[in-house]
Amino acid sequence: MDIKQLSQAMDQFVRAKGWYAPDSLRPQTARSIAISLNLEAAEILEHFQWTESAKDPQELAGELADVALYLLQLANLTGIDLESAVLDKLDKNYTRTWDNPE
């Protein structure tokens, strides 16, 4: 499944849950989804608190999936072609240099 298909699957899921409805308790606004994305990303950190590796890779996988799904939804809501944006950013990063840590 490619990124466009994943985006469509997420859109289908949100529709099935009725979250696009104006009176939804989970409004699908860019702001709401950006907040949710950040909260889910923070949950990834819990898997590494006080340790260098995740204790439960399956739980970590679930958190990573949550982040990816919110990212797909945010791109969808804002009209951003995430696949193109990622490829463009990679191209740009190839031309950048970073300081080497000492």
C-alpha positions as CSV (number, residue, x, y, z in Angstrom):
1,M,0.0,0.0,0.0
2,D,1.5,3.4,-1.0
3,I,1.1,6.7,0.8
4,K,-1.9,7.8,-1.3
5,Q,-3.7,4.5,-0.5
6,L,-2.9,4.9,3.2
7,S,-4.3,8.5,3.1
8,Q,-7.5,7.2,1.5
9,A,-7.8,4.4,4.1
10,M,-7.5,7.0,6.9
11,D,-10.1,9.2,5.2
12,Q,-12.4,6.2,4.9
13,F,-11.9,5.4,8.6
14,V,-12.7,9.0,9.7
15,R,-15.8,9.0,7.5
16,A,-16.9,5.7,8.9
17,K,-16.6,7.0,12.5
18,G,-18.6,10.2,11.5
19,W,-15.8,12.5,12.6
20,Y,-16.3,14.8,9.6
21,A,-19.8,15.7,11.0
22,P,-20.1,19.3,12.2
23,D,-21.2,18.1,15.7
24,S,-18.5,15.5,16.0
25,L,-16.7,15.2,19.4
26,R,-13.5,14.7,17.3
27,P,-13.6,17.7,14.9
28,Q,-11.3,17.2,11.9
29,T,-9.7,20.6,11.9
30,A,-6.0,21.2,11.1
31,R,-5.6,22.6,14.6
32,S,-7.2,19.6,16.4
33,I,-5.3,17.1,14.3
34,A,-1.9,18.9,14.8
35,I,-2.5,18.8,18.6
36,S,-3.3,15.1,18.4
37,L,-0.3,14.5,16.3
38,N,1.9,16.2,18.9
39,L,0.4,14.3,21.8
40,E,0.8,11.0,20.0
41,A,4.5,11.8,19.2
42,A,5.1,12.5,22.9
43,E,3.7,9.1,23.7
44,I,6.6,7.6,21.7
45,L,9.0,9.2,24.2
46,E,7.4,7.2,27.0
47,H,8.8,4.0,25.4
48,F,12.3,5.3,25.8
49,Q,12.0,7.0,29.2
50,W,14.9,5.8,31.4
51,T,16.0,3.2,28.8
52,E,17.7,3.1,25.4
53,S,15.3,0.7,23.8
54,A,11.6,0.2,23.8
55,K,10.4,-2.5,26.2
56,D,7.5,-3.5,24.1
57,P,8.1,-3.1,20.3
58,Q,4.4,-3.9,19.6
59,E,3.2,-1.0,21.7
60,L,5.8,1.2,20.1
61,A,4.6,0.1,16.7
62,G,1.1,1.2,17.7
63,E,2.3,4.6,18.7
64,L,4.2,5.1,15.5
65,A,1.1,4.1,13.6
66,D,-0.9,6.7,15.5
67,V,1.6,9.4,14.5
68,A,1.6,8.3,10.9
69,L,-2.2,8.3,10.8
70,Y,-2.5,11.8,12.3
71,L,0.2,13.0,9.9
72,L,-1.7,11.6,6.9
73,Q,-4.9,13.2,8.1
74,L,-3.3,16.6,8.7
75,A,-1.9,16.5,5.2
76,N,-5.3,15.6,3.8
77,L,-7.1,18.4,5.7
78,T,-4.6,21.0,4.5
79,G,-4.5,19.8,0.9
80,I,-0.8,18.8,1.1
81,D,0.5,16.0,-1.1
82,L,2.6,14.3,1.6
83,E,4.4,12.1,-0.8
84,S,5.5,15.0,-2.9
85,A,6.4,17.0,0.2
86,V,8.6,14.2,1.5
87,L,10.4,13.7,-1.8
88,D,10.9,17.5,-2.2
89,K,12.3,17.7,1.3
90,L,14.7,14.8,0.7
91,D,15.9,16.6,-2.5
92,K,16.4,19.8,-0.5
93,N,18.2,18.0,2.3
94,Y,20.7,16.4,-0.1
95,T,22.0,19.9,-0.8
96,R,22.3,20.9,2.8
97,T,25.2,20.4,5.1
98,W,25.2,19.9,8.9
99,D,27.9,20.5,11.3
100,N,29.6,17.3,12.4
101,P,29.4,16.8,16.2
102,E,32.8,16.8,17.9
